[in-house]
Amino acid sequence: MKRTTISRRGFLGMLGSGSAAALALGAGLRPTPAAAAPMAQANGSAGFTLPPLPYAYNALEPFIDTATMELHHQRHHGAAVNNLNNALKDYPELRQREISDLLANISQLPEAVRGGVRNAGGSHLNHMIYWATMGPGGGGQPNGALAQAIGSTFGSFDAFKQQLTDLSLRIFGSGWGWLALDRSGKLQLISRPNQDAPVMDGFNVIVGIDMWEHAHYLKYQHRRADYVAAWFNVINWESVGKRFDAANQAL
Ligand SMILES: [Fe+2]
């Protein structure tokens, strides 16, 4: 299967195209939602790699601190990439596939690798989306089709913000809070424990917040509500809006 090599373009340009879905269809597998592949990348012989952030580690100050960003990206996300490659060390053909493709079709993978793909692979995908949907100069509100959809689904942006905040703060232990598009094209707020990626259930996530302690503990300690409030100030709504458009086109 020929794969397209995509050079480093930064996260914002890597919002997924139809390529992953087309490849999955060609292989007779479930199509991968386009927006679930935020940074479609060709995996070299070494397998998956940790993409660089599209902004400096200090770019999200004062909302997300530099030390947290460095540790989070280099150590936590980096470890997930290493663990994913280790989990697939005996399956070089799987290391060449998109992570969103593997997760969307996890039930068809060899049983020996499912745990690694679910946990490390889920972490890899979730973090790529997290980095790609934040940025300096963020915050505010979306516009365009996403703004209309949020308004019609939740009543207002403020109501959406409150509901996503509440849902994220209700997560017990580690997990993620997401705004996602379901298979029928309806926006939903969902949470998932650990690193479970919603693409495993057919959801195409639009934007989400990492509620693991490593995402906030250095700066906010137990004050999770302060972290969630800060995160809204660094959301890159332009990037999120593109993900929403791509997800709709993939329906
Ligand atoms: Fe994380």
Residues whose N, C-alpha, C, O or C-beta is under 5 A from the ligand:
A	BS01	LIG	D210 W212 A215
